[in-house]
Amino acid sequence: MISKVGVIGAGSMGTAIAQSISRRAGEVIIFGRKREVVDSINVDNHNTNYFPGLRLNPNIRARLMNDISDITDCKAIIIAVPSSEVRSVVNAIRDELAGKILVTVAKGLEYPSLKTMSEIILDETDNPDIACFSGPTFADEIAYGHIAGATIGIGDDPSLKTTISDLFGQFILDFSYDLRAVELCGVLKNVYAIGTGMWDSVYSNYNEHYTFLNMCYKEMCAFLKVVSLDKDIFTKFCCFGDFNLTANVDKSRNRTLGLMVGKNIIKTPYLGSGVTFEGSKSVKGIIELASNHDVDMPIAKFVYDVLSGNNNVRKSVDTLIRRPS
């Protein structure tokens, strides 16, 4: 058991992960920006902003982000902030992250660098002990202890596997030594969840939905075959499971974005917002990566064209249908 773990980010996923791993760590410290959230965790054992009805385990404490003294004693640090904030947050505490096991749960692709979150963390810290956590996992269900599967992406050091397996032992786990591919799965599934929401705003019966879902998964796999060194990536939680969850379930933020764009509730162009829709920020990067590897991705382009305001959903969907196989 790890004696002390830090979680950077007091949002829904950071709090949920802290609650889950607190059963397998001596102490968990959540670092957050808002004084009221930190106080509610320390005084009442609740994160009133995200899970007001959930009592957090007593070995969870909270600190403000600028109070980093406790990080020194943490063996592992979990980074659970939005992808757009990972570089700045890690840079601010880079010296304190030396010698720690670093795990990112953020999903996104930096543009224009086309770097994943683990690559950004390595840039800022020079610490190679980095892993990622990705799978079909909604934060609220993690927080309340429901069964969930996840893939742990690990770099070149297989010794991390034992420590991380123990820390995330509440989950059904599989592993991949292609860390970048695991993270790209997390980006791709968000893009296709937006696309599925758009499609479902036009075509709503089961045949149409699952036909498009299959088309998305084919395109996702075609890309991964070219970029991934893990030949089994297609069967892992980070790929098949997370794609299905995010594209099919209406409480998925990215699917909801696609539905709202398709129904003209959200106007385009839309490629960034204060609301965390990770897929909308990464779709341009995915298209550029695909072009670099000579992979045709018409569905990803359809999503980008609609979000950027270059095309409407109905016209883009009709173009996809008419496209030769």
C-alpha positions in Angstrom: 0.0 0.0 0.0 1.3 3.5 -0.9 1.3 5.6 2.2 0.4 9.0 0.6 -1.0 9.9 -2.9 -1.7 13.3 -4.3 -4.5 14.1 -6.7 -4.1 17.4 -8.7 -7.6 18.6 -9.4 -10.7 18.8 -7.2 -13.2 18.4 -10.0 -15.5 15.4 -10.6 -12.9 13.0 -11.9 -10.2 14.0 -9.4 -12.6 13.6 -6.5 -13.9 10.2 -7.8 -10.4 8.8 -8.3 -9.4 10.0 -4.8 -12.4 8.2 -3.3 -11.6 5.0 -5.2 -7.9 4.8 -4.4 -8.4 5.9 -0.8 -9.2 2.3 0.0 -5.8 1.3 -1.2 -3.6 4.2 0.1 -2.8 5.4 3.6 -3.7 9.0 2.8 -5.0 10.9 -0.3 -4.6 14.6 -0.7 -6.7 16.5 -3.2 -5.2 19.7 -4.5 -7.8 22.2 -5.7 -8.1 25.9 -6.6 -11.3 26.8 -4.8 -11.2 27.5 -1.1 -14.8 26.5 -0.6 -14.2 23.1 -2.1 -11.1 22.5 -0.1 -12.9 23.5 3.1 -15.9 21.3 2.4 -13.7 18.3 2.0 -11.7 19.0 5.1 -14.6 20.0 7.4 -17.5 18.0 6.1 -15.9 15.1 4.1 -18.0 16.3 1.1 -17.1 17.9 -2.3 -20.3 20.0 -2.3 -19.6 21.3 -5.9 -19.6 17.8 -7.5 -20.9 15.1 -5.1 -22.9 16.8 -2.3 -24.5 13.5 -1.3 -21.3 11.4 -1.1 -19.3 11.2 2.1 -15.7 10.9 1.3 -13.5 8.4 3.1 -11.8 9.9 6.2 -8.3 9.5 4.9 -9.0 12.0 2.1 -7.8 15.6 2.8 -7.6 18.7 0.6 -5.2 21.5 0.1 -5.2 24.6 -2.1 -3.1 24.2 -5.3 -0.5 26.7 -4.1 0.0 24.8 -0.8 2.4 22.1 -2.2 4.2 21.1 1.0 2.4 17.8 1.2 3.5 16.8 -2.3 7.0 16.1 -1.0 5.8 13.0 0.9 3.6 11.6 -1.9 4.9 8.6 -3.8 2.4 8.9 -6.6 0.7 12.0 -8.1 -2.5 11.7 -10.2 -3.1 14.6 -12.6 -6.8 15.1 -13.0 -7.2 18.6 -14.6 -8.6 19.5 -18.0 -6.2 18.7 -20.8 -5.9 22.4 -21.7 -4.5 23.1 -18.2 -2.1 20.2 -17.9 1.0 22.0 -19.1 0.6 25.1 -17.0 -0.4 23.1 -13.8 2.6 20.7 -14.2 5.0 23.5 -15.0 4.0 25.3 -11.8 5.0 22.3 -9.6 7.6 20.6 -11.8 10.3 20.5 -9.1 8.0 18.8 -6.6 7.2 16.0 -9.2 10.7 14.7 -9.5 11.0 11.1 -8.4 7.3 10.6 -8.2 5.1 8.1 -10.1 2.9 10.3 -12.3 -0.5 9.2 -13.6 -2.6 11.3 -15.9 -6.4 10.8 -16.3 -6.7 13.9 -18.6 -7.7 13.1 -22.2 -6.7 15.4 -25.0 -4.2 16.4 -27.7 -2.3 19.6 -27.5 -2.4 21.7 -30.7 -0.3 22.5 -32.6 2.3 20.3 -30.9 0.1 17.1 -31.3 1.5 15.9 -28.0 -0.5 13.7 -25.6 -0.8 14.5 -21.9 2.0 12.1 -20.9 4.3 13.8 -23.5 3.5 17.2 -22.1 4.2 16.0 -18.5 7.6 14.6 -19.7 8.4 17.9 -21.4 7.8 19.8 -18.2 9.2 17.4 -15.6 11.9 15.2 -17.3 10.4 12.5 -15.2 9.9 9.3 -17.2 7.8 7.5 -14.6 4.5 8.3 -16.2 1.4 6.2 -16.8 -2.1 7.0 -18.0 -5.5 5.8 -16.8 -8.2 5.4 -19.5 -11.4 3.4 -19.9 -15.2 3.4 -19.8 -15.5 5.3 -16.6 -17.9 8.0 -15.7 -16.7 10.0 -12.6 -20.0 9.7 -10.6 -20.0 5.9 -11.0 -16.4 5.7 -9.9 -17.1 7.8 -6.9 -20.0 5.6 -5.7 -17.9 2.4 -6.2 -19.6 0.8 -9.1 -17.6 -1.8 -11.1 -15.5 -0.4 -13.9 -12.8 -1.5 -16.3 -9.7 0.6 -17.2 -6.6 0.4 -19.2 -3.3 1.5 -17.7 -0.8 2.8 -20.3 2.8 2.4 -19.2 6.0 3.5 -20.9 9.2 1.6 -21.0 9.4 0.8 -17.3 7.4 -2.4 -16.5 8.2 -2.0 -12.8 5.4 0.6 -12.6 2.9 -2.1 -13.3 2.9 -3.6 -9.8 2.6 -0.3 -8.0 -0.2 1.0 -10.2 -2.1 -2.3 -10.2 -2.3 -2.1 -6.4 -3.3 1.5 -6.4 -6.1 1.0 -8.9 -7.1 -2.4 -7.6 -10.8 -1.3 -7.3 -10.9 -1.5 -11.1 -10.8 -4.4 -13.6 -7.6 -3.6 -15.3 -5.7 -4.4 -18.5 -2.4 -2.9 -19.5 -0.6 -1.5 -22.6 3.0 -0.7 -23.0 2.1 1.7 -25.8 1.3 4.7 -23.6 0.7 7.1 -26.5 -1.8 4.7 -28.2 -3.8 4.4 -25.0 -4.0 8.2 -24.8 -4.9 8.5 -28.5 -7.8 6.1 -27.9 -9.1 8.6 -25.3 -8.9 11.4 -27.9 -10.5 9.4 -30.7 -13.5 8.2 -28.7 -14.4 11.8 -27.8 -14.2 12.8 -31.5 -16.5 9.9 -32.5 -18.9 10.6 -29.6 -19.4 14.1 -30.9 -19.9 12.7 -34.4 -22.4 10.1 -33.1 -24.4 12.8 -31.4 -24.5 14.8 -34.6 -25.6 11.7 -36.6 -28.3 10.8 -34.0 -29.7 14.3 -34.3 -30.6 13.5 -37.9 -31.1 9.7 -37.9 -32.5 8.2 -34.8 -33.5 4.6 -35.3 -31.4 1.7 -34.1 -30.3 0.5 -37.5 -29.0 3.9 -38.3 -27.3 4.5 -35.0 -25.4 1.2 -34.9 -24.5 1.4 -38.5 -22.8 4.7 -37.9 -21.3 3.4 -34.6 -19.7 0.6 -36.6 -18.4 3.1 -39.2 -16.8 5.1 -36.4 -15.1 2.1 -34.9 -13.8 1.0 -38.3 -12.2 4.4 -38.8 -10.8 4.5 -35.3 -9.2 1.0 -35.7 -7.8 2.0 -39.2 -6.0 4.9 -37.5 -4.8 2.8 -34.5 -3.4 0.0 -36.8 -1.0 2.6 -38.2 0.0 4.4 -35.1 -0.1 1.8 -32.3 2.6 -0.7 -31.4 0.1 -2.7 -29.3 -1.6 -5.2 -31.6 -4.3 -5.9 -28.9 -5.2 -2.3 -28.3 -8.6 -2.7 -30.1 -9.9 -5.1 -27.5 -8.8 -3.1 -24.4 -11.0 -1.0 -22.1 -9.4 2.2 -23.4 -10.5 1.5 -27.0 -13.7 -0.6 -27.5 -15.1 0.0 -24.0 -14.5 3.7 -23.7 -15.6 4.3 -27.3 -19.0 2.6 -26.7 -19.6 4.3 -23.4 -18.8 7.8 -24.7 -20.7 7.5 -28.0 -23.8 5.7 -26.7 -24.7 7.2 -23.3 -26.4 10.6 -23.1 -24.6 11.8 -20.0 -21.4 11.8 -22.1 -20.4 15.4 -22.5 -19.0 14.9 -26.0 -22.1 13.0 -27.3 -24.2 15.7 -25.8 -22.2 18.4 -27.6 -22.9 16.6 -30.9 -26.6 16.4 -30.2 -26.8 20.0 -29.3 -24.9 21.1 -32.4 -27.1 18.9 -34.6 -30.2 20.4 -33.1 -28.9 24.0 -33.3 -29.0 24.4 -29.6 -25.2 25.2 -29.8 -24.2 27.4 -32.7 -21.1 26.8 -34.8 -18.2 27.5 -35.2 -17.5 25.7 -32.0 -13.9 24.6 -31.3 -13.4 25.7 -27.8 -15.4 26.6 -24.7 -15.3 27.2 -21.0 -17.2 23.9 -20.7 -14.9 20.9 -20.9 -15.7 19.2 -24.2 -12.3 17.6 -24.8 -13.1 16.2 -28.2 -13.8 19.6 -29.8 -10.4 20.8 -28.8 -8.6 17.7 -30.2 -10.4 17.0 -33.5 -8.1 19.2 -35.5 -5.0 17.5 -34.1 -6.4 14.1 -34.9 -7.0 15.0 -38.5 -3.5 16.4 -38.8 -2.0 13.3 -37.3 -4.0 11.1 -39.7 -2.8 13.2 -42.6 0.8 12.7 -41.4 0.3 9.0 -41.4 -1.7 9.0 -44.7 -4.9 7.6 -43.0 -8.2 8.7 -44.5 -10.7 9.7 -41.7 -13.8 11.1 -43.3 -15.9 10.9 -40.1 -13.3 12.9 -38.1 -13.3 15.5 -40.9 -17.1 15.6 -40.8 -17.0 16.4 -37.1 -14.4 19.1 -37.7 -16.2 20.6 -40.7 -19.4 21.0 -38.6 -17.7 22.3 -35.5 -15.7 24.9 -37.5 -18.9 26.1 -39.2 -17.8 25.0 -42.7 -20.8 22.7 -43.1 -24.1 21.8 -41.5 -24.9 18.5 -40.0 -27.6 17.4 -42.5 -25.4 18.2 -45.5 -22.3 16.5 -43.9 -24.2 13.4 -43.0 -25.6 13.0 -46.5 -22.1 13.3 -47.9 -20.9 10.5 -45.6 -23.8 8.3 -46.8 -23.0 8.9 -50.5 -19.3 8.3 -50.0 -18.0 5.1 -51.7 -17.0 2.3 -49.4 
